[in-house]
Amino acid sequence: MEKVAAPGLLLGVLATLLLVSPASAQLRRTGTLPAKRPTTVISREYQAERDERDGILAPGFLRLPRLIEMSFRFAPGFSSNTAVGAGDYRLFQENGVGVRMSVGPTLDYFFFKDRYAFSSGLWYTIKRSSFVIPASFGQDVFRPGQSPGESVYNLQYLQIPLTVKMYANEIGPSLRGYIQCGGLVDIKLAEKALNQTNNPLYKEAIAGGTYRRQYGFGDVGVLLGAGVQYKINNTNALNMGLSYQRGLVNVFRNNALESRSNTVALEMGFKF
């Protein structure tokens, strides 16, 4: 029994010495016990930013503190329309462009980080609809030598954009670009004839004694845009860009004349 226990005791002593010796050597060199390395606490926000900077896609994304952002938009633009007529309207022609404006609030709902947002709003927009009209229009007897007439209408709409905005990484200090695409729903509020005395369409509209509307109740179109956003602080920013609107519906009430709207606008906005 004693011969068997002695080797086992010896092995236990050797194992203890091997475990204790590194710590003892450290104590002899420094005179102190090795300090325990502090545990670094990394916040989820910092980890997400570092992963994004290093190109690592996190398993889940952190939502912005504000998912919804509001801004006010002011957009002067060049408004024009097409003209393709038949019958009494076959000689109608397009009549250039005019400057009109659009104002109203915009709402952006971010559904993926700060990169992608569903963008909508309520915009009060005026569009120009104008035609060069032959002198024979609306007359029973043609009188040679008469110059063509001109009809200009202001069409006032309440626009509801249904678009997506896609933001890029910063292209400069506090500056990043974006593109916007989607659809527009236009609800007509009013139609107003300019220069009513010499406006052939307006004179035809009141020929029966009461005014008959010349344009439909609304429009549906597409919106394409691009611009930049300059960040002022954590809340406010300035937006500036260009947009193109193309109407998809014939806005003229009489189907003998087909007319669709076009608008190129300078977009300016303030995010608050």
N, C-alpha and C positions, 0 to 999 in steps of 0.2 A: 504493500500500500504506500509506503513512504517513497519507494523508488519511482512509482508512477506519478505521485503528486509533485515531486521535485521538478521534473522537466516541465510540467504544466505551469507551475508557479514561475519558473524562469521565463517561459514564453510570455506570460502576462506582464512581467516586469519590463521586458524588452519592448512590447507594444506600447506600454504607457510612456516609456522614454521617447519613442519615436514620435508620438503625438504631441508631447509637451515640448520637445526640443526646438521646433521652429518658432513658437511663441516666445520661448526663453531667449533664443538668439535675438529676436526683434527687441525684446526688453533690454538685453545687454547693450545693443547698439544705440538705442535712443533713450533709454532710461525710463520710458513710458510704454504703456500698453498701446498696441495699434488702435487708432481711432476708427470707429465704425463709420463707413462712408454714408453721408446723408442721402436720404431718398429724395429724388427730384420729382416734384409734382408738376405735370404738364397739363394745362387746361385743354379741353376739347377744342376750343376755338383756335388756340395756338397750334395744336397738332394738325387741325384741318388746314390752316394756312400753310404750315410747313409741308404737308403732303402735297398740297396743290402747287406750291412753288417747286417741289422736287418732281412733279409729274406723276404723283401717286394718286390713284383714284380711290378715295375712301369708300368703305362699304355703304355709308349713308352720308347725306349732305346736311349741313347745318342751315336751317332756315334763317333768313334775314330778320333782324329785330322788327323791321317794318315790311310786311309782305305787300302792302298797298301803298303806292306813292301817287300823289296828286300834283298836277301841274296846270298852268294856264297857257294856252296856245294862241298866238297871233300869226296869221299866215296870209299876207297879200299875195295875189297870184294873177297869172295871165289866163283868162277864161275865153274859150272859143267853142264852136259847135260845127257839126257837119250838116250838109243839106243835100238830100237826094229826093227829088220830087217826081210826081207823075200827075197827069191830067192838068188841072189848073195850076198846079205847083211845079210843073216840070222845068220851068226856067228859073226857079229859085236858086240862088247861089250863096255860098258862104261869105261872111262879111268880116273877115279879119279877127283880131283879138281885142280884148279890153281888160283893164285892171279892175279886179274885184277883190273882196276880202273875206276872211273867215276867222272867227274868234270863238273861244269856248274852253271849258275845262277838259282835261284828259286824265284818265285813271289807268295806272299800270299795276297789274297783279302779277307778282313774280312767283312762278311755279317751279323754278329750278335755280337755286343759288341766286346770284345777281346777274345771271346771263340771259335768261329767257323770261319774257313777260307777256301776258295777254293784255292788250291795250285797247281801251274803248273810251268813250266820252260823249259829250253833247256839244256839237259845233253849230253855231249860227253862220251859214254860208250863203253868199250871194253869187250866182252864176249868171253870165251874160249869154243871151241867145239872140242872134242877129242874122238877118238875111238881106241880100240885095234882091229886090223884087221888080219884075218887069212892069212897065207903065200900064200895060193892058190888064193887070190883075184887078179884079173887082169892078171893071168897067164893061158896060154893054157895048159901047162903041169905042173902037181903037182910034186914037188921035196921033197921027204921025208926028215925030219930032219931040215927043215927051221923053224926058230922061227917066231912068229907072228910079224907083223909090227905095227907101231903106227902113227896115223895121228893127228896133232894138228893144228887148225886154230884159228886165232884171227879175230873175227867178230866185226867190228866197226859200232856203231849205233849212230844216233841222237835220243835221247829219249825225248818224250813229256809226262810228267805225268799229269794225270787228276784226282786229288785226293781231299780229304777233310781232314783238320787237325782239331782236337778237343783238345783244351787246358783245363787243369784242374786248380783249384785254387792253390795258392802258397803252395808248400810242404816244403818250407824253405825260408830263407831270399833271396829275388830276384830270387827264383828258382821255376819253375813250370813244370809239366809234360805235355806230349801231346801224342796222338796216331794219326796215319795217315793211310788211306785206300783209295783204288781207283784203277784206271787202268793206263796202260802205252801203248803208241803207239811208236814202234821202227821202224825207217827208216834206212835201211842199207846203210852205206857209202862205205864200202869196206870189202873184205875178203882177209886175208893174210895167206898163208901157211907157217908154221915154219918147219925147217929142210927139205927143199924141196927135197934134194937128196934121203932121205929115207922115204918120205911121200907117201904112196900108193895112197891116194886119189888125191894128186897133180899130180902124174905121170899119173894117168888115165885121169885127166882133160886136160893134154897137149898131150895126145896120138894122137889126130887128127891133131896136128901141131899148133893149136891155143888154148889158154886157154878157157875152158868152166867152167862157174861158177858152184859151187857145192851147193850153198845156195840160198835161196829165197831173195826177196827184203825187207822183214821186218818181224816184229813180233808184236803180241798183248799180253799183260800180265796183271797180277795183282800185286799190291804193298801193302804190309802191313808193318807198322813200328811203333816204339814207342821210346820216348826219353825224354830228359829234355832240358829246355831253361834257361840259366843263364843271367839275365839282368845286363848289365854293367852300363848303364845310360838310359836316356829317349829315346835314338835313337838306341844304339848298344846292341847286345846280342850275346851269344855263344850258338849253338845248338850241341847236341851230342846224338846219339841213335843207334839203330840197325834197319835194314830193310831186308825184304825178297821179292824177285821178282820171279815170276813163269810165264814162257812163256806158252801161250795157243795154239800156232800155231806150226806146224811142220816146222822147219827152213831149213831142208834139201830139196834140189830141187827134187831129185828122190823120188817118193812116196814109193818105196820099202823099204826105211829106214826112220823110224819115230824118230825124235829127238827134244826134247824140253829143253829149258834152265832153269837153276836155279841159283840164286845168293843170297848170304847172305853177307850184307855189313855193315861196320862200318860208320855211318853217322856223318860227322863233318861239321859245317857251321858257318858262321859269318854274322849276320844281320847288315845291314847298312842303 
